[in-house]
Amino acid sequence: MAHFERLRAAITPAQLLTLRDDIDRHLLQIQKQARKNEMVPLDLAEAIARGLHELLNQISSFTAEQQSHILGAALYFISAEDETPDMQSILGLDDDAHLFNYVAHNVARPDLEVEL
């Protein structure tokens, strides 16, 4: 959570402009890794990316606090410094999913929560 808190507090306008593309690039990397390692949970990565895109598409409808949570979750997903490396283990995206679900619940969008 400490890494998430730092990320959500430090987003720059330039990062915001490229965030959707960064999510897509990260997902592409995960897709490539999943072709090499069937243990990489591609379905989970795709669900998180879809949910992040949905929240980013509606970002202006959320409060400033909720927006910072959404942006922090997106930055956490694309970060190489999260708790468990996304592409090295079957559990690599679990921390991302738990954080995404926390944010989806926090912004009253439990319909976007991903199944673990």
MOSUL-V603668 format. One record per helix or strand of 2 or more residues. SS is the DSSP state (a for helix, b for strand). FROM is the first residue (numbers start at 1). LEN is the number of residues. If there is no record, write none. Layout:
ss = [SS | SS]
from = [FROM | FROM]
len = [LEN | LEN]
//
This chain:
ss = [a | a | a | a | a | a | a]
from = [2 | 13 | 42 | 59 | 64 | 94 | 110]
len = [8 | 24 | 16 | 3 | 15 | 13 | 3]
//
